[in-house]
């Protein structure tokens, strides 16, 4: 795990829940986390009992041990948006529940652990879990938000269900918003090196140092090797329906989400930005392909950005994704005006207005920026209001980031 | 949609060095467009976000969008032609679809005016 961004003198304009590591959360959610699929149902019953926008379900389905999954669960359970955690174990899985519980307790958060095999099975564990979450919420109610500055905010971006409009409207508009956030000291993150194949050279030119530029090129080459082994690029049938023909065409459109700021560093899932700036998140596993596709769907990438500290995610879509996420709110930016007509109840921003000639890129970028501030101040995004709390965590393996990936540390 | 001004807005050039234009709304076959100085009638429907050849191009030629190469042509195309899976391919990893590649998706076959 990397260093945590420190607040410097800047007029506070947001509000957040202060955690012991110095980070601040824009939400105060209770997590119910299952430690193997066998504990999923019990955990879901506990969450469903509350039917509350701030009680979220996360978990890891696998029974076999995996360092990446353990590190991710720890990073997620100690995310600044999280105020308390109930861990639900079956009892015989490999995830080290006591270690995870200790790490969460050491972060200053109230935490409880229920082992189904030691608690009389499904019905009684659900009943105890409901009591436990109630008690966690009482403790969390004591927490009062404090002033938070823009340079304490971490924002991620992802595109899903991309089409031929994404790279013309929503993605470059997010790029404008990112430029402004970075100028104000926030940390911004873009990702999926497998969806940046073809952009490696222009990205390297934007790197803060030549060494970082080389690391970026290497990470995209790794992604291409990995996807070649999988037999498919990151290209879905809906991309083609929407006018995208090739992976590199999709990449060029996706790339414009990053805006025009210099690239300050290359992170891997769980590494937090050490300071403000623009960061690329390398989500493709290291070593020989072992566990299948790097990210089986968009929410796996969102979860990785959250594990790297993102308080909220800007999600651009052309075909019309409706997902949100557990832990951190998702703001949906619709690229395609025809999709917006069909799915406006799911879309926070209509970037398709650019194609109709009703708005400029700068205007939509400004609207996205205002949405970021509003959601950071507690306003619910549409996916959040609708109760979307998707979550995916699968097997992966990573080596730590190499020297030269975070030149900003040396400044 | 048969006056010049509307036809011009229907397609945009993203970068001066591009050899394809992008549709800003769904266009019916027969829509009249002006490409450069040349008036054309669309030989096929074009969905929003889809690409149209800016001029005649040869097989093997690179397709440019955003000023960057996005793949190569599998067949010669005429100005005004739809450029997609049936006549171009990636220079990196092949794309996959859930239907036959040489057929426009149902949503494009007869777009509403």
Interface residues (C-beta under 8 A of the other chain):
Chain A: X163 X164 X165 X166 X167 X168 X197 X198 X202 X224 X227 X228 X232 X233 X235 X237 X239 X240 X241 X242 X243 X244 X245 X246 X247 X248 X249 X252 X253 X256 X318 X336 X337 X338 X355 X356 X357
Chain B: X9 X12 X14 X22 X23 X24 X25 X26 X47 X48 X49 X50 X51 X63 X65 X66 X68 X69 X70 X71 X83 X84 X85 X88 X89 X90 X91 X92 X93 X94 X95 X96 X97 X98 X99 X105 X107
